[in-house]
Amino acid sequence: MLKTPSGGAGHGAAATDSRLMSIGTVLNVLREEFPDITISKIRFLESEGLVEPQRTPSGYRKFSAQDVERLGHVLRMQRDHYLPLKVIREHLDAMERGEAAPLPTVCRQRGGETVLEAAEGPTAARIGRAELLAATGIDEQELEVWESYGLIGPLPDGVYDAEAVTVAALIAELGRFGIEPRHLRVMKAAADREAGLVDQVVAPLRRHRNPQTRAHAEARAKELAGLTVKLHAALVQSALGVRLP
């Protein structure tokens, strides 16, 4: 659960302002549940209309407890249900209007058409090309360039897995620092090698006749993937001589 600062009832603007948080404070609150959250991610969600913090006369963002709770919902839906931002925004807006808002839907391709299905829990959702463009705010030309470098690619049936949204958002953020898709080929190559290593370890379990053993293979793959990601991050930080918060 997110923990937001609480306080007694107050009067006037001073009391109201004291309950507002800076973006740095919001970052620290959200990190209790979402350790990978960054200020850039919060700003990106704001630019996508997922949250609308107040602004001081000098332009600084000020977030209310309700803003922080909304951000928590957004991040939770991305993490647990792999939902596109557009779907998340519509769901939360409906809730705030007091409308009946069932668990959001995920986009899948069926017979060449995009179909919305109820999300009943964490799922490997798939989205179509148009939904990917809408969720990440990029255009067709950008996506084609990223695909040409192998950073993103459709599945055999022409749709994309949910992780493509995350990959596209990160590529876009790196682009704001002048890092172009061609520079990221080395990261893709490293990721492919790491994935190959994990696959080598779990492949014998996946081929086993026992269904429980095969299920264990998937759990082992997730565990190894998490460890390789952490090791990769630690090695990059060590090479740069920096430590991320």
Summary of the structure (lengths in Angstrom):
residues: 245
radius of gyration: 20.5
end to end distance: 20.5
largest distance: 68.8
contacts: 637
relative contact order: 0.07
helix: 57%
strand: 9%
